[in-house]
Amino acid sequence: MDRWNNSSGVLLVLVAGILWGTVGPAQALAEPSASPVAVGGARILGGGLVLAAVVLATRPRTFLTLARGPLARGTWPPLAAATTATGTFQASFFSAVDRTGAAVATAVVFGLAPVSTGLCERIVLGSALGRRWWAGTACAVGGVALLMVPGPQVHADPVGIGLSLVAGTCFGVYTVSAKVLTRQDVGMTAAVSVTLLAGGTALLPWMLAETPRLAAPRTAALVAWLGIAATAAAYTAFVAGLRRVSAATAGTLSLAEPLVATGIAVAVLGERMSVPVGAGSLLLLAGLVIVSFPARTPRPAGRDRYDGANATGAVKVETTTGKRH
């Protein structure tokens, strides 16, 4: 059962990474006239509204339970941290994409994501970082570095890279905050919608100032895709997966995003895959494979002895006390 839970958690986080991987290419295809901050705000506000509608249609009392129960018991700090990280991530990531391009911005953000997530989990939850995480993260970070090798389509803007680093740190904060919430009696769909709505509300001034541009057909189509698929569906899959895997593992698995973004750029946007990009993609894939396969659960001491005794009809021997029954 534990192995099944781990595998299903890995699959859910990978689904989230695949959906997130469409964000940069979709932005490049749509070429929105609105500013990156306005688009990012519209994305999470739309996603939050979709999830809130789902909760109200299926379990309308969840919001009331969230306000009266978990928040009253002092679990608001991780919710506040997740909200702040969500809003800051959108503003910094979309601005980074605008300044330095989707490829570099995505590579920097999700190259830092597994490191920031693992460190945050170590600091907040005291979790040990296993050998699989170290090996998978090393492969992934090396792969991301290769994706950023200078070339005709790679433009490394210092401010854009700085904004990407901020976004990567926010991803780690959000992931660990969400992991804390999954360990408590919190309706996660409602909690995620609250973080998205609050984060989007903080960016409302930018959205209001650019309402006509957000309403343009191409930009509106982009926001619809980002809100429904790359936010509501992706965040739902991500937090569901977080119930079954560690935050550090989820951070490394999120590197499916730059891998997907690179694949879409080659297949749809017509970008050419250079040797460094090809090698980086293979390293990313290797890192994902390493952390995706669940570790074997060691068999408890004395299990073979006990099973063998029962199979032959012999007496049961207590392995810790030596007593006979």
C-alpha positions in Angstrom: 0.0 0.0 0.0 2.8 2.4 0.9 4.5 1.8 -2.5 1.2 2.4 -4.3 0.6 5.7 -2.4 4.1 6.8 -3.4 3.7 5.9 -7.0 0.3 7.6 -7.3 1.8 10.7 -5.6 4.7 10.7 -8.0 2.2 10.5 -11.0 0.1 13.3 -9.6 3.0 15.7 -9.1 4.3 14.8 -12.6 0.8 15.7 -14.1 1.1 19.1 -12.3 4.6 19.6 -13.8 3.4 18.7 -17.3 0.5 21.3 -17.0 2.9 23.9 -15.6 5.3 23.2 -18.5 2.7 24.7 -20.9 2.8 28.2 -19.2 5.9 29.6 -20.9 5.2 28.3 -24.4 1.6 29.4 -24.1 2.7 32.9 -23.2 5.1 32.9 -26.2 2.4 31.7 -28.5 -0.2 34.2 -27.3 2.1 37.2 -27.1 -0.2 38.9 -24.7 -0.5 42.7 -24.8 -1.0 42.9 -21.1 1.9 43.2 -18.7 3.4 40.0 -17.1 2.2 40.9 -13.6 -1.4 41.5 -14.9 -1.4 38.1 -16.7 0.0 36.3 -13.7 -2.6 37.9 -11.4 -5.4 37.0 -13.8 -4.1 33.4 -14.0 -4.2 32.7 -10.2 -7.4 34.7 -9.6 -9.1 32.7 -12.4 -7.8 29.5 -11.1 -8.9 30.4 -7.6 -12.4 31.2 -8.8 -12.6 27.8 -10.6 -11.5 25.9 -7.5 -13.9 27.9 -5.3 -16.8 27.1 -7.6 -15.9 23.4 -7.4 -15.9 23.5 -3.6 -19.1 25.4 -3.4 -20.8 23.0 -5.8 -19.6 19.8 -4.1 -18.8 20.7 -0.4 -20.1 24.2 0.3 -19.4 24.0 4.0 -15.7 23.4 3.5 -14.9 27.1 3.6 -16.8 27.6 6.8 -15.0 24.6 8.3 -11.7 26.1 7.2 -12.4 29.4 8.9 -13.8 28.0 12.2 -11.6 24.9 12.6 -8.0 24.8 11.3 -7.5 28.6 11.2 -8.8 28.9 14.7 -6.3 26.3 15.8 -3.4 28.3 14.6 -2.8 26.8 11.2 -3.0 30.1 9.5 0.8 30.7 9.3 1.3 28.0 6.5 -1.8 29.3 4.7 -0.4 32.9 4.9 3.0 31.8 3.7 1.5 29.8 0.8 -0.6 32.9 -0.2 2.4 35.3 -0.1 4.5 32.8 -2.0 1.8 32.3 -4.7 1.4 36.0 -5.4 5.1 36.8 -5.4 5.8 33.8 -7.6 3.4 35.0 -10.3 4.7 38.5 -10.4 8.4 37.5 -10.4 8.1 34.5 -12.8 6.0 36.2 -15.5 8.3 39.3 -15.3 11.3 37.0 -15.6 9.8 35.4 -18.7 9.2 38.8 -20.2 12.8 39.9 -19.6 14.9 36.9 -20.2 12.7 34.5 -22.2 10.6 31.4 -21.2 13.5 29.0 -21.6 16.0 30.7 -19.2 13.4 31.8 -16.7 11.8 28.3 -16.5 15.2 26.7 -16.2 16.4 28.9 -13.4 13.2 28.8 -11.4 12.9 25.0 -11.5 16.6 24.5 -11.2 16.4 26.2 -7.9 13.0 24.7 -6.9 14.2 21.3 -5.7 17.1 22.9 -3.7 14.9 25.5 -2.1 12.1 22.9 -1.4 14.5 20.4 0.2 16.1 23.1 2.4 12.8 24.5 3.4 11.5 21.0 4.3 14.7 20.4 6.3 14.4 23.6 8.2 10.6 23.6 8.8 9.9 19.9 9.2 13.3 18.5 10.1 13.0 15.9 7.3 16.2 14.1 6.3 17.2 14.4 2.6 17.8 10.9 1.3 20.4 9.7 -1.3 17.7 9.5 -4.0 16.9 13.2 -3.5 20.6 14.2 -3.6 21.3 12.1 -6.7 18.1 13.2 -8.5 18.5 16.8 -7.7 22.2 16.8 -8.8 21.2 15.4 -12.2 18.3 17.9 -12.5 20.4 20.9 -11.6 23.1 19.8 -14.0 20.5 19.4 -16.7 19.1 22.8 -16.1 22.6 24.3 -16.3 23.0 22.7 -19.7 19.7 24.2 -20.8 21.1 27.6 -20.1 24.3 27.2 -22.2 24.6 30.4 -24.3 23.2 30.1 -27.8 21.3 32.1 -30.5 18.0 31.6 -28.6 19.3 32.0 -25.1 19.4 35.5 -23.6 20.4 35.7 -20.0 19.2 39.0 -18.6 20.6 39.7 -15.0 17.4 41.2 -13.7 15.4 38.4 -15.3 17.6 35.8 -13.7 17.3 37.6 -10.3 13.5 37.5 -10.6 13.7 33.8 -11.5 15.7 33.1 -8.3 13.0 34.9 -6.3 10.3 32.7 -8.0 12.3 29.5 -7.4 12.5 30.4 -3.7 8.8 31.1 -3.6 8.1 27.6 -5.1 10.0 26.0 -2.2 8.1 28.0 0.4 4.7 27.2 -1.2 5.5 23.5 -1.5 6.5 23.1 2.2 3.6 25.3 3.4 1.2 23.1 1.4 2.9 20.0 2.8 2.3 21.3 6.3 -1.4 21.9 5.5 -1.8 18.3 4.1 -0.8 17.0 7.5 -3.6 18.8 9.2 -7.4 18.5 9.0 -7.7 21.0 6.2 -9.8 20.8 3.1 -7.0 21.2 0.6 -9.1 22.3 -2.4 -10.6 25.0 -0.3 -7.2 26.0 1.1 -5.6 26.2 -2.3 -8.4 28.3 -3.7 -8.0 30.7 -0.7 -4.3 31.1 -1.4 -4.9 31.7 -5.1 -7.7 34.2 -4.6 -5.7 36.1 -1.9 -2.6 36.1 -4.1 -4.6 37.3 -7.1 -6.3 40.0 -5.1 -2.9 41.4 -4.1 -2.2 41.8 -7.9 -5.6 43.3 -8.6 -4.3 46.9 -9.1 -2.3 45.7 -12.1 -5.2 43.8 -13.5 -7.6 46.7 -13.2 -5.2 49.0 -14.9 -5.0 46.7 -17.9 -8.5 45.3 -18.1 -8.9 46.2 -21.8 -5.6 44.4 -22.7 -6.6 41.4 -20.6 -9.9 41.3 -22.5 -8.1 41.1 -25.9 -9.0 37.7 -27.6 -5.5 36.2 -27.6 -4.8 37.3 -24.0 -8.2 36.2 -22.8 -7.6 32.8 -24.3 -4.2 32.6 -22.7 -5.6 33.5 -19.3 -8.4 30.9 -19.7 -5.9 28.1 -20.3 -3.6 29.3 -17.6 -6.4 29.6 -15.1 -8.2 26.3 -15.7 -5.5 23.9 -16.8 -2.2 25.3 -15.6 -3.5 26.6 -12.3 -6.8 24.9 -11.0 -6.1 21.4 -12.4 -2.3 21.6 -11.8 -2.5 22.8 -8.2 -5.1 20.3 -7.4 -2.9 17.4 -8.7 0.1 18.9 -7.0 -1.4 19.1 -3.5 -3.0 15.7 -3.9 0.4 14.3 -4.7 2.0 16.0 -1.8 -0.1 13.8 0.5 1.8 10.8 -0.7 5.4 12.1 -1.3 7.8 14.4 0.6 8.0 18.0 -0.3 11.7 17.6 -1.4 10.7 14.8 -3.8 7.8 16.9 -5.1 10.3 19.8 -5.7 12.5 17.6 -7.8 9.6 16.0 -9.7 8.5 19.6 -10.6 11.5 19.6 -13.0 9.1 17.9 -15.4 8.1 21.5 -16.2 11.3 22.7 -18.0 11.5 19.3 -19.7 7.9 19.7 -21.1 8.5 23.4 -21.9 11.6 22.4 -23.9 9.8 19.7 -25.8 6.9 22.1 -26.7 9.4 24.7 -27.8 11.0 22.2 -30.2 7.8 20.5 -31.4 5.4 23.5 -31.6 7.5 26.7 -31.6 10.0 25.4 -34.1 13.1 25.9 -31.8 16.1 23.7 -32.6 17.5 21.5 -29.9 21.2 22.0 -29.6 23.6 19.4 -28.2 23.7 21.1 -24.7 19.9 21.3 -24.6 19.6 17.6 -25.6 22.1 16.6 -23.0 20.4 18.7 -20.4 17.1 17.2 -21.2 18.5 13.7 -20.8 20.0 14.7 -17.4 16.6 16.1 -16.3 14.9 12.9 -17.3 17.5 10.9 -15.4 16.8 13.0 -12.3 13.1 12.5 -12.6 13.5 8.7 -13.0 15.7 8.5 -9.9 13.2 10.1 -7.6 10.2 8.6 -9.2 10.9 5.0 -8.3 9.9 4.3 -4.7 12.6 3.0 -2.4 12.1 -0.5 -1.1 10.6 -0.8 2.4 13.0 -2.8 4.6 11.4 -6.0 6.0 11.0 -5.8 9.8 13.6 -7.7 11.8 12.5 -11.3 12.5 9.9 -11.3 9.8 11.4 -14.2 7.9 11.8 -16.3 11.0 8.2 -15.7 12.0 6.9 -16.5 8.6 9.0 -19.7 8.3 7.8 -20.9 11.6 4.1 -20.5 10.7 4.6 -22.1 7.3 6.0 -25.3 8.9 3.5 -25.4 11.8 6.2 -24.7 14.4 5.7 -22.7 17.5 5.7 -18.8 17.2 8.8 -17.3 18.7 8.8 -13.8 20.1 11.9 -12.2 18.6 12.2 -9.4 21.2 11.5 -11.2 24.4 12.1 -14.9 23.6 8.8 -15.9 25.1 6.9 -18.9 23.7 3.1 -18.8 23.0 
